[in-house]
């Protein structure tokens, strides 16, 4: 409630397409790609490289797993994805969560299994 812009951020374009196919069965949303010039309020699915410099009321990281964000060079992508949220950040992990979260204090978030 009160969230006008919600971004589901994925690491790759391929992951965006998969997420979009799955999520469109449950809610109205738009898939953003490099051809998209503008977007309105609502829920969007966007790759992290296109989300750089844009803020959203809420962000959902589609897969914050170790498989997706393991290498040191992927730390910046993960950081970029997480810092797009102005009010709410939700991380989902398809498997073990990325080790980049190890430095985050447990009192900063709620973990649900």
Phi, psi and omega per residue, in radians:
X1 nan 2.345 3.137
X2 1.425 0.026 3.131
X3 -1.719 1.980 -3.088
X4 -1.557 -0.574 -3.125
X5 -2.166 2.137 3.131
X6 -2.213 2.190 3.138
X7 -1.992 2.229 2.943
X8 -1.641 1.934 -3.054
X9 -1.783 2.260 3.136
X10 -2.066 2.778 -3.122
X11 -1.263 -0.704 -3.048
X12 -2.218 2.879 3.066
X13 -1.101 -0.721 3.132
X14 -1.055 -0.776 3.110
X15 -1.108 -0.635 3.087
X16 -1.052 -0.787 3.139
X17 -1.090 -0.753 3.113
X18 -1.098 -0.795 3.136
X19 -1.084 -0.773 3.138
X20 -1.036 -0.834 3.133
X21 -1.012 -0.723 -3.127
X22 -1.252 -0.831 -3.021
X23 -1.310 -0.479 -3.106
X24 -1.139 -0.288 3.071
X25 -1.291 -0.285 -3.025
X26 -2.014 -0.385 -3.097
X27 -2.741 2.821 3.080
X28 -1.403 2.247 -3.140
X29 -2.729 2.909 -3.136
X30 -2.143 2.526 3.072
X31 -1.665 2.150 -3.128
X32 -1.764 2.293 3.061
X33 -2.331 -3.078 -3.052
X34 -1.147 -0.272 3.109
X35 -1.480 -0.264 -3.107
X36 -1.263 2.203 -3.107
X37 -1.658 -0.621 3.133
X38 -2.511 2.831 3.004
X39 -2.569 2.630 -3.105
X40 -1.668 -3.090 3.064
X41 -1.104 2.768 3.123
X42 2.170 -2.799 -3.098
X43 -1.777 2.280 3.096
X44 -2.226 2.730 2.991
X45 -1.994 2.207 -2.998
X46 -2.525 2.451 3.052
X47 -1.294 2.610 -3.041
X48 -1.023 -0.610 -3.100
X49 -1.155 -0.448 3.085
X50 -1.524 -0.295 -3.109
X51 -1.458 -0.228 -3.107
X52 -1.004 2.248 3.127
X53 1.520 -0.052 3.140
X54 -1.972 2.437 3.068
X55 -1.972 2.627 -3.128
X56 -2.286 2.666 3.080
X57 -1.019 -0.747 3.123
X58 -2.416 2.572 3.100
X59 -2.239 2.409 3.003
X60 -2.040 2.081 3.017
X61 -1.489 2.018 -2.998
X62 -1.113 -0.717 3.130
X63 -2.561 1.698 3.130
X64 -1.662 0.722 -3.066
X65 -1.513 2.844 3.068
X66 -1.066 -0.585 3.119
X67 -1.076 -0.693 -3.111
X68 -1.405 -0.702 -3.038
X69 -2.203 1.385 -3.059
X70 -1.968 -0.771 -3.035
X71 -1.382 2.650 -3.113
X72 -1.013 -0.640 -3.131
X73 -1.193 -0.264 3.110
X74 -1.529 -0.149 3.111
X75 -1.016 -0.758 -3.127
X76 -1.116 -0.703 3.078
X77 -1.061 -0.799 -3.131
X78 -1.104 -0.773 3.104
X79 -1.043 -0.809 3.135
X80 -1.027 -0.812 -3.140
X81 -1.040 -0.807 -3.083
X82 -1.192 -0.569 -3.063
X83 -1.527 0.152 3.052
X84 -1.428 -0.236 -3.073
X85 -1.465 2.235 3.062
X86 -1.542 -0.634 -3.032
X87 -2.154 -0.726 -3.091
X88 -2.355 2.445 3.067
X89 -2.281 2.197 3.107
X90 -2.161 2.269 3.131
X91 -2.037 2.276 3.045
X92 -2.011 2.572 -3.101
X93 -2.310 2.170 3.073
X94 -1.594 1.305 -3.032
X95 2.091 -2.847 -3.119
X96 -1.079 2.359 -3.124
X97 -1.199 2.680 -3.122
X98 -1.026 2.514 3.120
X99 -1.196 -0.207 3.085
X100 -1.143 -0.282 3.091
X101 -1.492 -0.165 -3.088
X102 -1.021 -0.558 -3.116
X103 -1.447 -0.030 -3.118
X104 -1.545 2.202 -3.133
X105 -1.058 2.431 -3.125
X106 -1.055 -0.434 -3.139
X107 -1.413 -0.011 3.129
X108 -1.574 -0.185 -3.086
X109 -2.686 2.882 3.067
X110 -1.947 2.241 -3.140
X111 -1.841 2.272 3.103
X112 -2.154 2.428 3.136
X113 -1.719 nan nan
